[in-house]
Structures are given as structure tokens and as C-alpha cells.
Amino acid sequence: MNRRTFMKNIAGGVAVLGASTGVTGASNENSTAESGGSTDAGGGSGGGGSTTHTIQMVTEDGEYYFDPVGLHVDPGDTVEWVLESGDHSATAYAESNQAEQRIPADASGFDSGLLEETGASFSYTFEVEGTYDYFCSPHKQLGMVGRVVCGDPGGPAEEGAIPNEPGSGLMPGSGDIVEAGSLSYPYVPSGGSSGSLPWQFWAATGGLGTAVVAMASKYDRASGRYSE
């Protein structure tokens, strides 16, 4: 585990244990572009019109990720993926892309192709309601995946787990995405009403407690134990 991921997990764990409601890593849908910002691209009475949302494509300290990893949009809204660093694509889990179908049946399977120049972008307008899972072609196996929910969740993505989990944290559930509007990477869920975290979180951080104890303690060779 690299240093950045280790520190993120510590910070995420502390935030989770200290939170009573909500989710960590959530950002307002009307925030800046760096955290999944949105801009009103239309007019009309009552604030109508389409909105453009931004998702960053990032390579950082050996990690490859989309930020936000989960985003909620309305039908007619556009998402613009912007290359911040590295070489990435935004490719739908769709049969047209030789992948498992994880977008609504009536939606077109988007694919940006490989973006290689910093600042390059790709846009897609979401018309069909449902859940859309997508990935970066070169880094899918390394967990560079994301999810967009258009309107209400639905479709093949709701029928089973995503084949490739994010490199850090978890793939947000569609309900959490709708509620928050935008969820930053890495996503670590709160306990919710049950007050407990999903087993995947504890499995991923099972060795974290031991590492923290080792860092904050002194090892006694005679007893074979750590002491404060």
C-alpha cells in the first residue's frame, strides 16, 4: 500500500468513526470543477435547462481514479470528463465496448477513446434514466471505475456488483449517490441507520489497526509485544 492510500484510509476511518450522519467525501453538486462541479447550461423559467457536470481523470501517487467517483445527474444533463493527469478514457460498461452491460438497455454506450493531453475532455449527454457504470480502458483492472445515476437508479448495473471495484474505498451505492449528489474519491460509507460498516470496508482495512499500533508503540523484544 502506498503512503497516500495509507493516509487516506486512516483519515477515512477516523471520519467514519466520528460521524453520526451523512457520508464522508460528499461534495455539493454546485461546487467547483475540481470536486465534480456543475454549471447551468440552459435557461428558461424556474431555473430549468440542462446542467454540465465535471469529472476529473487523475493519476496520482500510483493511483488511477475518477473524481467524483459517484455523480447524480438529471435527464438532459451533460457530464464532461477532464484529463487532469495521466492517460485515461471514459468507457461505458456496454456490450458495444466489449464489456459487461451495466448501463440502461436503451442508452448508447459511450467511449472517449484514450485522452493523452492534460486538459483534454470528453462529454456525454445523459438522456435515459438509470445507473451507468464506466471505466478507464488502460486502468480498469487497477480499479479506475465510476458511476453516474441519471434520474432514478435502474438497469443492469443494479442487478449485481461491479466487476472491478475502485482502487481505494468502495463503489457508492446508487441510493447514496442520489442522496448526496456527488461523492468524492475514495468513497468510504458511514454506518447509516445500522451503525455498522460493510464487511468490504473492514476487509480492506483489516491490517490498518495493526499498522497504526506498530507506528504508535514500542516493541519489547523480551515480551514480544508492543507497549505505549
N, C-alpha and C positions, 0 to 999 in steps of 0.2 A: 504494500500500500504506500503510495507516495505521500509526502508531507502534507500537501494541500488537501488531499482526500481525508487524511487522518485528522487534521484540524477541523475540517468541515463536519466530520462525524461527531467529534467532541462537541462542537458548537451546536449542532443539530440535536444531539442527545440532551444537552443542558436545557435548550429551548423547549424541547418536548416535555421534559420532566417538570419544568417550571410553569408551563402553560395550563390554564384552566379551560380555555375555549379556543376555537379557531384552529388554523393550521400555520405552521412555520413556512417561511418562504413565499407567502402570498403577497402579490403586488396588485395595486389598483389598476383596472383596465385603462384608466386615463392617465397613467404615469408616463415617464419618459421612454424613449425608444430603447434605451439600454435595458429596461426591465419589462419589455413587452408592451410598449406604449401603443396608443391608438389615436388616430386623428379623424375628425368628422370630414368625410369626403363628399358629403351631399348637403342639400338644403331642404327647403320645404317647411311647412308649418309644423309646430310642435316638435322641432328638433329632429325631423325624420331624415332619411338619406342613409347611404352606406357609410361604413367606417373602415379605415385601413389600420390594421394592427401589424406590429413589427416583432419578428422573432430573430434573435441573434444566433449565428452559427459560429461556434467557438472551438478553438484548440488552445488548451491552457494546462501547463504542468503535466503533460501526459494524459490529459482527459479530453474527450471529444463530446460536445453536448449542444443541444438547442436550449435557449433561454428566452422566454419561459418554456418549461417542458410541457405544461398544460395550459391551454388557452380556450376560452369560450367566445364564440362569435355569433352574430345573428345572420340569418339568410340574407344574401346580398353583400355581406362584408367581404373585404379582401385581406388576405394575410400576405405580408411581404417578408420573405426570409432574406436577411442581410448577412453577408460574409464578413465577420469581424477578424477572423484569423484562421489559417489552415486552408485546406481544400475540401469542400463538402458539397453534398447535394441534399435536396429535399424531395424525397421519393415516396409516394404513397404505397402502403401495403395493398397492392392490387394485382389481379391476375395479368393485367396489361403490362405490368412491370416485372413479370415472372416472380411474383411473391404471393403469399397467402392473402386472400381477400379480407381486408379489415377496414374497408370504407363502405358507405351505403351502396346498395346494388345499382341505383340509378345515377350515381355520381361518376364523373370521369376521373381516371387515375392520373394524377399529376406527377411530373418528374422534371426537375430543374436541369438535369444534367450536372456535370461537375463544374462547380464555380471555383475559380482559382485566383482571382484578383480581389484583394481586400476592397470592400465596399460594393462588390458585385451583388446583385439581388435577383430574386425570382418572386413573382406574385401569382396568386391563385385566388379566384373569387368563389366563395362557398355559396352554392345555391340550394343544395339538397340537405335537409336536416339529417342529423345523425352524428355518429362518432367516427372520426378519421384518425387512424394511426399511420405514422410515416417514419422514415428512417433516412440516414445518410448512407449512400451506397458503399463508399470505401470503409465506413466505420460502424456498420450495423452490428457486426459481431462483437464490437467493443462497447456496445450499449448506447450509441448515439441514435436515440429514438425520441419521438414526441407524439403528443396527442392534441387534436383540435376537436372540440364539440361544437357543432353548428346547431343552434336552437336546442331541441331536446335530444338527449342521448338515444342511440339506437343503431341497429345494423349488426353486421358480423363481428365487429370489434367487441361487442358486449357479450358475445357467446363463449369466450374463452380468453385465457391470459395471452398477453402479447408474447410472441416468440423470443424477442430479445429485450431483456429488462434494461433500464438505464444503467450507466456505468456506476453511478452513485445514487443513493436514495431509491425510491420506488416510482413506478409509473402511477400518476394520480388517477384515482377513480373518476369516472365521468361526472358523478354527482358532486364531488369535491370541486371539480373544475367549474361546473356551472355555478356553484355557490360562491366561489372565490373570484371568478372572472379570469384570473391569471395566476399561475403557480410557478414560482422561480425554480431553477435547477440548483442543487438537488432537492427533490421533494421528500420531506420526512413528515409523515402524518402525525397529528395529535391523537390522543387517546379516544377522543369523541365521547359518546354517551357511555360506552362500556368502560372507559377509564383504562383501557389496556391498548398496547401497541400490537400490530400484526406480527405474526411469527417471523415474516421475512426480515423485518427490521432487526429483531433480536438475533436472528441467524447471521445477518450481515455484520452486526456489531458485537458478536459473542466474544471476540478476542480483545475488544476495546477496553473493557474493565480491567483485564489483566495488565494490559499495556500501561494504563493510567496508574495503576497501583505500583508497577515497577518504576515508573518515572518519578513518582512522588515518595517513594520509600527507599530505605537502605536494605541491602541484602545481607543477612547474617549467615556466614558460611557454616558456623557451628550448628545452628538450629535448622538451617536450610529453609528459612522463612524470611519474608520481608517485614520490616518494622518501621514505624514512623520516626 
